Amino acid sequence: MAVPVLTCAEFVELVTNYLEDALPPTERKRFESHLSGCTGCTNYLDQIRQTIRLSGYLSEQNLAPDARDEFLALFRDWKDQSP
């Protein structure tokens, strides 16, 4: 039985589990297979890794009020936006 190809939308949904090493072996293989052939998802994963790395350096006190409001709006509306 052939393993179904992972779509970009599915990839995005699995990123957290991938980074936390919580994907079952079959899903991890699908994820990495997709990653090896999709520049957009490779860039997305790199951006998520960079966000995680940099988030340790940011605090609410370091953000200008306008930047804070913009971040809150982006996170509030992220599911409404297409990948």
Summary of the structure (lengths in Angstrom):
residues: 83
radius of gyration: 15.6
end to end distance: 29.4
largest distance: 53.9
contacts: 166
relative contact order: 0.12
helix: 73%
strand: 0%
